[in-house]
Amino acid sequence: MTDYELTDLEKKALQTVNEEKEVYQNNLADYIDCSSGHASKIARKLTDKKLINRKKGDNNKYVLYPTKKDPKDLDFSLLMAGDMLSPLIGEDEIDIYGDRFTNWLMNLTREQNKR
């Protein structure tokens, strides 16, 4: 599920869990200003979509916490041109007239023409 498929309250809940690092599900309603029943449904939906994790904590209360991102799941395709990583991400100053940038740009153009 992508961010634009979430309701405003779901986005707020996701942001809250990611920022707080640990939120008791029964307190989520207070954070996002909705009923506790609605907050529980949102927590289950975000858990089902694997956007957050949920486990039983102390006193059998659920604790919500961020999903750890697996580096294998990250998408670097927007930084790639063929098999070349963008020269714009780095600490070097980029010479837009240099070979490195020109080669990357030409590969990017080839990739676009293939589509």
Secondary structure, DSSP 8 states (H G I E B T S, - for coil): --GGGS-HHHHHHHHHHHHHS-EEHHHHHHHHTS-HHHHHHHHHHHHHTTSEEEEE-GGG-EEEEE----GGG---GGGEETTEE-TTSSSS---TTSHHHHHHHHHHHHHHHH-
